[in-house]
């Protein structure tokens, strides 16, 4: 065979093998396929060292980041504070920070107010501040009050910076040994990986666990064991895995999905339980707050800590599809660029990075620095930086300056109307809002865009036109989603009568935030509203089901239709789990107590009301809850004591005075009852039932003239048929025939079809004939 023929044969064989390869591969897969499908293990946490080999660049970015340093064991390499026999005078005490036997100690006031030695077991954070954790009984970790400023390298007391002009002693809920500074409930879920709080409400104790002490890879991506299985398989065997074997999808997603990845830790929220990575919807384990007062200003600017999410959702950036990693390296947490270069990724330099836009001096030009409202020194040139006008910030925890991520245009005109901040006056503190507004007008013209702050402020002030504006905001999808949800919630709070035809549209909205707000509008327990709540028991989202069943619990399980019983009981079990999960907080105990109260489980309700009040004495309103409970269970002496305890703190509460007056009347102490009711009437003359009960007491005490006077006051306030009929009945009972006749004729003329009126007029006719 010649060489030419040989080459031709080789080519033919090569082509045949190429064509035959898929067939051979299929035969191999069939012949060697296991008898059973590959059994994948349950997703488990494997630790960041398992990720490092394949994701070295991401690991290197993460190493040394805020997430990496979120928490650690206290040792020579992690403790940044100066423990070389340092002292700090604050809050009426002298604190000492020192080392002993290679360990770190702080001499501080303890649970009983006495000065004691506490060993530091863990460090918390690393810049601009580092805090220190101490182990207590019942599994608690508590955050010491003395805090290390890593920027200025000095010690400070967190209470002096956070609760200025207030002494926080040992029996205050805010004291470092109490729940407000408890790591397990306040901090753990966002500072470590795979945290299980492990709270036992019966023992009031914790067994909190984590898989890694800091915020590592799996804190965001979810358990990685199946991802490793995926990576170790040959490519042709990976098709059974979705999303590379990870429960959290972080690529090929839109900006809403991307931003939602960060909600669990970067939002002010309530927790529904430990993190569930497989849930796919953060509303199954968290319930983010809407940007409302008092945590935010009425225009949505940051006031208390908001952790970015609710602010960012308000922004034009979010509306235009911007997401966290457009500005930040999400593994290091650092900005991608410093200065205006970050913003100029999208915004045109020749338009926005110019004097004609920012109207501020450039760096190096003559002038003086300004000291902002927060105490930040802004040097000449700082006014040219985008963030200082559009992301003005506030200090939290004393030294942590955080920028407002709502990216807003400074509006001194809104500051004049609503008392909200604006970036101009936050820097130029010595100037007035009018001064700032004058320059804004001079530079940019008189025209001002409508801002939802005007509507929300109007709603809170009872302005009727705000109801119309709230509807317009709600129904306009150009407004931010959380602002629209807040508009719906405010409609239910301030203008419930204006909800006809609106609520149902949002009970089936794709966004759970709208469904939650819609359920919150169902305050009146009408049959129609109860039907709506019952339908929500089958919602796909846990937060919505919880909101619905929480409302239905007040209706009573005996009133739940049979076809909804199973859904109701299932949601009720979920709700109880949430209540017990959060029962380490005093407000959680109050919610748990209210749940037991509506279930008529009064001993348990009493227990948790008392525990809440014991944990935080500032929650003195719990005395009212206890008073109503004691009254309902026939313990009026205790009820009276609770009313009095509450009124010591709130002497001007007309409703509490009214309730106490009724209680005293029940006890037959009519003079004391009358005195309390008269107090309530004086405080709130527009309270119709107070006037009615005063009238009834005067009638009983034979002071008929005064009784008539207060029945007439009731009519002035209530202006309804029932109040007029009560006065008519009073005239008839006291044989005041002419007055009864005159009033009866007036009522009949006004309400000619009323059955009650006709019946009373028949009785009046008999009286007059007699």
Helices and strands as residue ranges (DSSP letters): H 3-32, H 49-52, H 56-62, E 71-73, E 86-90, E 93-100, E 103-109, E 115-119, E 122-124, E 129-135, G 137-139, E 141-143, E 146-149, E 154-157, H 158-162, G 179-181, H 183-186, H 188-191, E 199-200, E 205-206, H 217-221, H 225-232, G 235-237, G 243-245, H 255-260, E 269-271, G 277-279, G 282-284, E 286-288, H 309-312, H 316-319, G 324-326, G 339-341, G 343-345, H 349-352, H 355-358, E 370-371, E 377-378, G 382-384, H 386-390, E 393-396, E 400-403, H 412-418, H 423-427, H 433-444, H 452-460, H 465-474, H 481-494, G 496-498, H 503-506, H 512-520, H 527-536, H 542-552, G 557-559, G 562-564, H 565-581, H 586-598, H 602-615, H 622-632, H 636-649, H 654-666, H 670-683, H 688-700, H 704-718, H 721-733, H 737-750, H 755-769
